[in-house]
Amino acid sequence: MLSSADNPGHLRMLTYAPAGLAPGAGLVVVLHGCTQSASGYARSAGWIELADRFGFALLCPEQSRGNNPNLCFNWFRPGDVRRGAGEAASIAAMVRAASKRFAIDPSRIFVTGLSAGGAMAGVMAAAYPELFAGAALIAGLPYGVAAGVPDALALMAGDKLGDGSSLGDRVRASGAGASAWPSIAVWQGQGDQVVRPVVGEAVARQWRDVHGVRSEPRRARTPAGREFELWVSPGGAPVVEVHRIAGLGHGTPLKTDGPHGCGAVAPHLFDVGVSSSFESALSWDLADLDAVRQPAVAEARDGGRSPLVAPNVQGVIDAALRRAGLMA
C-alpha cells in the first residue's frame, strides 16, 4: 500500500509476481482501458501468463469510479499527467514501490496500456522517462494535447493533433528534463472507430520528433495485412515502431493459440493472430523465442544489456522484424 502522500491520484495498486522470482527481474506496468479492471485486463491480454512463463513481475494500477465513472485513466486532465501530480505521480510511486519489493533491475521496467491506459502509458514515458526503458501504446494518444473531455473527444476523432514538432514540444515541456527517452511502440487497429488510425500516426510523429529521428523507416508487411515500420535514432538505436493491424477495431490484438499464444478474448481484446503482449515482451528482452514451449517459469536474466544498445544497426533492425514475425 502507498501512503496518501504518495498516491495523489487515488489509484489502487495491484502487483503480480511468479513464485521464485529472481532478483534483477523485469517489471511491466500494465494499464487497463475504460470499463476494465486491472486484473481482468492483465489476465485477458496475456500478461499474467507471460510473467509466469518468463519470470518477470507486473504492476497493474487500477482506476476507481470516484476518479472517473467509466474507469478511464484521466490522460486528458492536466492535473493528472504532470510530473509530480495526480495519477501520473501515483503510478510513478507504485513503480518505485514495486521495484523495491521485487528487487527489480531498474533498466528493465516497461509500461503498456490500452486506449486510456495507452494514453497514460504515453504520459508515464513523457513525465517519468527515467523510470522506463520502453513503452507500448495500444490505441493510445499523444501526450499533453488535451485539457478536458471536449479536447479528448476531438483528439480521438483525429482533430487537433498537430505536427511532429509541436507534439514533440509537448513531451519536452513535461518537466522531466530528460537526456534520454524510452523506446515507443505504437499498436493501432486500422478499423478502430473510437481512436482513429490517424491518432496512432500522431503518436508516432510525436515520439520520432522527441528522439530526433531523421531517417526513413524500415518497412514490412505480412500476408495477413499487418504493416510494420521501425525508425532508428541518429545514434542507430531502434526507438519508434508502428504496428498497423488491418481490420482490428478498438482493442488489444491477441494471438491465443499456438506456441506464441497467450491471453483470452474479452471485450476490447480480439484474436487477430497477432499478440501485442507477447511481441512487446520479446522486444523488451523479457521473453525468449527459444523458451516458448517450456511450461516452467524461465529464470530471469541479469539484464546487463540495454534494449537500446545497437552496435550492429542492421542486425538490430532485422531482429526486430523477426520478433514481429515479419522476417524469416
URBEL-V756738 format. One record per backbone hydrogen bond with DSSP energy under -0.5 kcal/mol. CO is the residue of the C=O (numbers start at 1). NH is the residue of the N-H. E is the energy in kcal/mol with one decimal. If there is no record, write none. Layout:
((CO | NH | E) (CO | NH | E))
//
This chain:
((3 | 7 | -0.6) (4 | 7 | -0.6) (7 | 10 | -1.7) (12 | 14 | -0.6) (12 | 62 | -2.6) (14 | 60 | -3.6) (16 | 58 | -3.2) (18 | 21 | -1.1) (22 | 25 | -1.0) (25 | 105 | -2.3) (26 | 57 | -2.6) (27 | 110 | -2.4) (28 | 30 | -0.6) (28 | 59 | -2.3) (29 | 31 | -0.5) (29 | 112 | -2.8) (30 | 32 | -0.6) (31 | 114 | -1.6) (33 | 36 | -1.6) (37 | 41 | -2.1) (38 | 42 | -2.3) (39 | 43 | -2.1) (40 | 44 | -2.5) (41 | 45 | -2.7) (42 | 47 | -1.5) (42 | 48 | -1.2) (43 | 46 | -1.1) (44 | 264 | -2.3) (46 | 50 | -2.3) (47 | 51 | -2.4) (48 | 52 | -2.2) (49 | 53 | -2.4) (50 | 54 | -2.6) (51 | 55 | -1.8) (51 | 56 | -1.0) (53 | 298 | -2.0) (56 | 18 | -0.5) (57 | 28 | -2.2) (58 | 16 | -2.2) (59 | 30 | -2.6) (60 | 14 | -0.6) (61 | 32 | -0.6) (62 | 12 | -2.6) (64 | 67 | -0.8) (64 | 68 | -2.2) (68 | 71 | -2.3) (70 | 35 | -3.0) (73 | 75 | -1.8) (74 | 77 | -1.5) (76 | 78 | -0.6) (76 | 148 | -0.9) (77 | 80 | -2.5) (77 | 81 | -0.6) (78 | 81 | -0.9) (78 | 82 | -0.8) (80 | 88 | -1.5) (82 | 85 | -1.8) (85 | 89 | -1.8) (86 | 9 | -0.8) (86 | 90 | -1.9) (87 | 91 | -2.5) (88 | 92 | -2.2) (89 | 93 | -2.3) (90 | 94 | -2.1) (91 | 95 | -2.4) (92 | 96 | -2.1) (93 | 97 | -2.3) (94 | 98 | -3.0) (95 | 99 | -2.4) (96 | 100 | -1.9) (97 | 101 | -2.3) (98 | 102 | -2.4) (99 | 103 | -0.6) (99 | 104 | -2.1) (100 | 103 | -0.6) (103 | 24 | -3.4) (104 | 106 | -0.6) (105 | 108 | -2.4) (108 | 27 | -2.4) (109 | 133 | -3.1) (109 | 134 | -0.8) (110 | 29 | -3.0) (111 | 136 | -2.2) (112 | 31 | -2.2) (113 | 138 | -2.4) (114 | 117 | -2.6) (115 | 119 | -3.0) (116 | 120 | -2.1) (117 | 121 | -1.9) (118 | 122 | -1.8) (119 | 123 | -1.8) (120 | 124 | -2.3) (121 | 125 | -2.0) (122 | 126 | -1.9) (123 | 127 | -3.3) (124 | 128 | -2.2) (128 | 131 | -1.8) (128 | 132 | -0.5) (129 | 132 | -0.7) (133 | 183 | -2.0) (134 | 111 | -1.7) (135 | 185 | -2.4) (136 | 113 | -1.4) (136 | 138 | -0.6) (137 | 139 | -0.6) (137 | 187 | -2.9) (138 | 115 | -2.8) (142 | 145 | -0.5) (148 | 152 | -2.1) (149 | 153 | -2.6) (150 | 154 | -2.1) (151 | 155 | -2.7) (152 | 156 | -2.4) (153 | 157 | -1.3) (154 | 159 | -2.8) (155 | 158 | -1.5) (156 | 196 | -2.4) (163 | 167 | -2.3) (164 | 168 | -2.7) (165 | 169 | -2.1) (166 | 170 | -1.1) (167 | 171 | -1.2) (168 | 172 | -2.4) (169 | 173 | -1.6) (171 | 174 | -2.0) (172 | 175 | -0.5) (174 | 83 | -0.9) (183 | 135 | -2.2) (184 | 241 | -2.1) (185 | 137 | -3.0) (185 | 187 | -0.5) (186 | 188 | -0.5) (186 | 243 | -3.3) (187 | 139 | -2.8) (188 | 245 | -2.3) (189 | 192 | -1.2) (194 | 196 | -0.6) (196 | 199 | -2.1) (196 | 200 | -0.8) (197 | 201 | -1.4) (198 | 202 | -1.5) (199 | 203 | -2.0) (200 | 204 | -2.1) (201 | 205 | -2.2) (202 | 206 | -2.6) (203 | 207 | -2.0) (204 | 208 | -2.2) (205 | 209 | -2.1) (206 | 210 | -2.0) (207 | 211 | -2.2) (208 | 213 | -2.7) (209 | 212 | -0.9) (211 | 234 | -0.5) (218 | 230 | -1.8) (220 | 228 | -2.5) (222 | 225 | -1.7) (226 | 222 | -2.3) (227 | 244 | -2.7) (228 | 220 | -1.9) (229 | 242 | -2.4) (230 | 218 | -2.5) (231 | 239 | -2.2) (231 | 240 | -1.4) (233 | 236 | -2.2) (237 | 233 | -3.2) (237 | 239 | -0.5) (239 | 184 | -3.0) (240 | 231 | -3.1) (241 | 186 | -2.8) (242 | 229 | -2.0) (242 | 244 | -0.5) (243 | 188 | -2.7) (243 | 245 | -0.6) (244 | 227 | -2.4) (244 | 246 | -0.7) (245 | 190 | -2.6) (245 | 248 | -1.4) (248 | 191 | -2.2) (249 | 251 | -1.2) (252 | 270 | -2.2) (253 | 276 | -1.8) (254 | 272 | -1.9) (254 | 273 | -1.2) (254 | 274 | -1.3) (255 | 262 | -2.2) (258 | 261 | -1.7) (262 | 255 | -0.5) (266 | 269 | -2.4) (268 | 252 | -2.4) (269 | 266 | -1.5) (270 | 254 | -2.9) (270 | 272 | -1.0) (274 | 276 | -0.7) (275 | 279 | -2.3) (276 | 280 | -2.0) (277 | 281 | -2.5) (278 | 282 | -2.1) (279 | 283 | -2.6) (280 | 284 | -1.9) (281 | 286 | -2.7) (281 | 287 | -1.3) (282 | 285 | -1.7) (288 | 291 | -1.5) (289 | 292 | -1.3) (291 | 294 | -1.6) (293 | 295 | -0.5) (304 | 306 | -0.5) (306 | 309 | -1.4) (311 | 313 | -0.6) (312 | 316 | -2.4) (313 | 317 | -2.4) (314 | 318 | -2.7) (315 | 319 | -2.2) (316 | 320 | -2.2) (317 | 321 | -2.2) (318 | 322 | -2.2) (319 | 323 | -2.4) (320 | 324 | -1.7) (321 | 326 | -2.9) (321 | 327 | -0.6) (322 | 325 | -1.7))
//
